[in-house]
Amino acid sequence: MKQDETRRNLIDGTIHVIARDGLDKATTKMIGKETGINEAYIYRCFKSKEDMFSQAFASLDEELVIKTLQHVTVMELTELDFVHRCRLFFNAIWRFLLGNKDKCLAFIRYYYSPYFQQYSAESHTVRYKPLVERAKLLFREEANTWMILNHIFDVMLSFGVKVYNGAVPDDDDTEEHVFRLIYASVQQYFKQKEREAQ
């Protein structure tokens, strides 16, 4: 097995174990067992367990940014009314998160852990710069686009966990509720011309 393939398998295994068992139980022994890769080989691919965790999170982070950038183009479809564009955009991200349970749970568990602040917060900010720059076109100049995007993702991730835990159903009503919560809290920050088009 080539080293790049081994690294990818270890990252995928790390994501699965963190999603299933949480960070505290995601030991190198457990990840080695999950992937069928000798535990000692982990340290040939990564500097440490923390490095492996942060690279697994980076992989999740990059995918979320790419998917969001792909879907944000719907906001440029001026033939649709603005609320409809927002609904299409937010719901596409929502469906992506719900369609990737392991990725979503691993992302949440890492993002809200001390590991994130220590090993990944700075690179996380850098990864989101292209998305922030693109989203700035939608919001008023004085709006804090970074905080708005964080809020949008926080609401989706928090309800994603509720769906996974069975606290709320994965249905159209939940999707609409999530959309309305997000839209109601961010609509005031859209540029005047967009708000007037609602």
N, C-alpha and C positions, 0 to 999 in steps of 0.2 A: 504494500500500500504506500503510495507517494505521500510525502509529508503534508502537502496542501490538502489532500483528501483526508488524511488523518486529523489534521486541524479542524476541518469542516465537520467531520464525524464527532469530534470531541465537543465542538461548539454546539452542534445539534443535541448531543447527549446532555450537555450542561443545561441547555434550555429546557429539555424534557424533565430532567431531575429537579431543577428549581421549580418548575411549574407544578410538578406532582408533589414534591416533598418540602419545598421551601428552602431558603438559603442555608439555614442552620444544619440541615440534613444533607445538603449537597456536598458531600465529601469527595475527594479525588478517588477514593476507593469505590464509592457508589457510582461515580461517573464512569470509571474504568469498567466496572461490572456492566453498566447499562450499554456501553458501546462495544464491549468485547475487546477493548484495548488495554494492554498492560498499564497499570497505574504509573509505573516508573516512566513510561513513554510520554506521559503528560508534560513532564519537565523538560523534555526535548523540544516540545512544541510551544510551551508557554514558560514565562519566567517564574510564575507562581500560580497557586489556585486563584488568587485575587486577579491576576492578569487574565486568566482564562475566563473568569466571571465577567470582567470588564469588556473583553473582546466578544463574548457572547451577547452582552448588552449592546455593544456597538453594532453588531450585526442586526439586532432587532430594531435599534434606533434608525439605522440607515434604511431599512426596509419601510418603516413607518413614514419617514421623510419622503422617500421615493413615491410611495403609494399616494401620499397626500398631495405631492406636487403633480402627479398624474391627474388627480381628480379636481384640483383647484382650477383647472382650465374651464370647467363648466361655469365658473363665475363670470366668464367673458362672453357667454352666450346671451347677448342683449335682446335676442328675439323672445327670450323667456322672461317672465317677471322676476323681480329680484328675490322674493321669498321662495319661489320655486327653484331658482338656482341654488340658494342656500340649502334648501331641503335635499336636493340631489347631491350636493357636495358633502354635507354632514352625514347623510345616510350612507354614502359610499364608504366613508371611513368607518362608520359604525358596523357595516356589514363585513368589512375587512377584518376588524377586530374580533367580531363574533365568529368569523370563519377560521380563526387561528387561535384556539383556546390555549395551547401550550405557550405560544409566543406572547399572547396577551398577559397571561398569568405570570410568566417569567419576567416580562417587562415590568409589570406592576411591583412584583416582589423585590426586584433589584432597585427600581427607581425610588422606592420609598424606604430603602435600607441605608445604613451608614456607609456601605460600600460605594454607593452612588456618589455621595459628597466627596469621599476620599479619593476615588479612582476615576470617576467618569464625568463629573459635573462640567468641567471645563471643555472637554471634547464634545459633550452633548450640546453645549451652546454653539460651538463651531459648526457641528453637523446641521443645526437648524437654521443657520444664517440664510441659505438660499430660500428656504420656505418663508422666513420672516420678511425678507426683501420682497418676495412675491406678494405676500399677504398685505404688506404696507400699502399697496396700491388700492386696497379696498377700504382702508380705515382712515379716519381723520388724522391729520398730521400730529396732533397732540396725543393721540391714543398710543398706549404701550402695546404694540403688536405682539411682542414676546409674551407678555402676561395674558393677553387675550387667547393666544394659541394654547398656552399652558392650561388655561381654564377649560377650553373646548376639549382637550385631550383628557383632562382630569375627570370631567363629567362623564365622558364616554367610557373611560377605563373603570370608573367606579360603578357604573351601571352594568358594564360587561361582567364584572365580578358577581354582581347580584344575579345576573342571568346564569352564570356558570354554577352558582351556589343554589340555584332553584328558587331564590327569593322573589324573582319576577320572571314572567314568561318571555321567551324569545318569540315575540309576535309583533304585528303591525302597531298595536297600541303602545307597546313599550318603545318601539322605534320612534313613534310620533311624540311620545312624552319626552324622550331624550332630545329630540329636535327642538321641541317647544322650549324646554328648559335652557338649552344653549342659545337659541335665537333670541329669547326674551332678555337674556343677560348681555348679549353682545350687540344687539341692533343699534343701540344708542351711539356706538363707536363708528358705525359705517359713515362714509362720506355723505355729505348732504344730498348730492345728486342721486346716490343709491337709495337713501331713505325716502326721498321724494318719489322714487319709482315704485315704492312698495304698494 
